Amino acid sequence: MGTINYTSGKGNVFKIGFRKKVVLVEDILKHQDKALFDDMCRTGCKNFGKKLSCPPLSPSFENYSRGYKKCIVYLMSIRMSQMNYMPKGANGYFKVKVANGIIKCLMDNLIIKNRKDGQRLISSGSCRMCTKCAGPGESCKKPYRRVFSYEALGINVSELAKATFKYELQWYKNKTVPKYTTILSGILLK
């Protein structure tokens, strides 16, 4: 795994794990289960039905990738021990949110910078291209910039990370902070 050094505005230096690999769209489709992920979002996400980039308003990966043959799959991770600079009162979930915020910002900048005309982006989490999403029943304010996550498209990112990079994702659960947190994004290629 390669690393990227990132210095925050407050002078903290973070080592970010980084990988990328070009894979066939048909190989990513093996990890699609749109109904399952829509249901998981319905029961566990506050954005369900409220954002145009989230289920049930998001397309399937199969539809979103139609006409594309390959995808650059990007993976970024940060070791949670790097979050120990935070005040003692910062709980584990807050630390994971901050760590994810750091790598999501870096990843968004990377995929936007590397996107070429005619390519489609896959981000992590819900779309952040507008301050406030137009919402259901309205038109997207920036349809040419709107992005979807693998999960919103129905892709199992745990399986995708394992198949593409032989990489095991870890999750925050039972108030236990994982050793690292990871996000995946991508760029669809014709």
N, C-alpha and C positions, 0 to 999 in steps of 0.2 A: 504494500500500500504506500502510495506517495503521501507527502504532507505539504500543507500550505501553512505558512505562518501568517497569522492575522493579528494586527494590533488594534485594539479598541480605542475609541475616543478618549478613554480614561487611562490609556497607556498599558493596559493588560495585554500580554502577548499570549495567543492561543495557538496550539498546534492542531490543525484540522486534518484528519485522515481523508484521503481523496483517491477515488478510483473511477475509471470510465471504460466502457467497452461497447463496441458496436455489435448489436444482435439483430437477428431477423425478427420482424414483427410477428411472424407465425410462431416463433418460440415464446414470445411474450403472451400471445393468445392462450397458450397452454395454462396460464395462471389466472385466467379470467373467470369470475363467477359474479356477474353483475347483481343478480338477485340477492346473493348472500351479503355483498358489501352494501347494497342499498338498505337491506334490513339492519345490518350492524350500525349504519349511520342513523337510521330512523330511531333506533333504540338508545344510541349512545352519543349523538352529536347535536349540539344546539343549532348548527347551521342547516340541519335537514329541512328541505323545502323552503328555505329562506334565501339562499344564494343561488345565482344562476350557474355557478360552477360546482354545486354540490348535489348529491342525490336528493330527490328523484329527478332533478332537472338536468343532470349531467348525462352525456351519451355513454354508451358502452365503449370500451377500448376498441372493439371490433369496428364500430362505426366511425369513431374518431380517427382511427389509423387507416381507414379505407383509402387506397391509392398510394400508400407509403409501404416501402419494402423493408426498411431498416430503422433502427432506433439507437441513438447513442444513449446508453443508460449511465447515469452519473450517480455516484454514492459519496456522501460526505458524512464523517462522524467526528465526534468530539468526546474525549475521555472526561467523565464527570469529575474526576479528581481536580481538573482545572477550574472547577467552580468553587473550590474551597476558599477562594479569596473573599467570598461573600460574608457578610456579617453572620455571627453565630445564629441569630434568630431566623435566618432564611431557611425555610423548610425545603425538603427534597424535591417536591413537585415544582416549586418556584425555580429551583436550580435547573431542573430539566427544561422548563419553559424558556429560561434565559439561554441555555445551551442550544436549544432548538432554534431560538430566534437568531442567534449568531450564525448558525450554519444555513438557515433558510435564507437570510439576507445574502450571504456569500453565494449560495447556489442560484438564487434568482438573478443576481448580477452576472454570474457565469453563463447561464443558459441564454439570457437576453443578449448578452454581448456576442455569443457564438452563433446565434440564430441567423440564418440567411433567408432571403425571400423564398416563399413557398414552403418553408418548414413550419412544423407545429411543435409547440412546447408542451411539456408535461412538468408541472411544478409539484411542490409538496404542500399538503394542506389546501385550504380554500384559496381562491384567486384573491390576490392583493393588488390588482392593477387599478382599482378605484378605491377612494376613501370609503365610500358606502356603495354596496351593490344595489343595483336597480331593484332586484327581487322578482318574485314570481308574477307573471302577468304583465311585466314590463319588458322593454327591450334593453339589451346590454348596451351600456354607454360606450364601451370600447370593444366591440366584438372581434376586432382584428388583433387585440392584445389579450383577450380572455384566455386563461389557462385552467386546466383541470389537473388534479392529482391522479396518480396511478390508482389509488383507492377509490376515488370518485368515479373513475372509469371502470371499476370492478376488478382491478388487478390485485392479487395477493402479493404485497411487497416482501413479505417474509420469504415466500417461495421464490420470488424473482431475485432477491439478493443471494439466496442460497444457490440457485441454478446459474446465475450469471457470474458471481464472484466467490462462490463457496464461503459466504459470509453469513453469520448468524446474527439476526437482529435481537436486541434486548429491549425490554419494555419496562416502564414504570408501573409497578403493580403492588398492591398490598402495602402501600407507603414505603416501598423499598426502591432506592435509587439504583438504576443499573450502572454497570461499569462505564458504559458509553451510551450515547444516543446517536441515532443515524437517520438520515433522510435520503430518499431516492428521487431523482428527477430525470428528465430526458428530452431529447430533440428527435422528432420523427423526420426521416430522410426519404426522399423519393427513390 
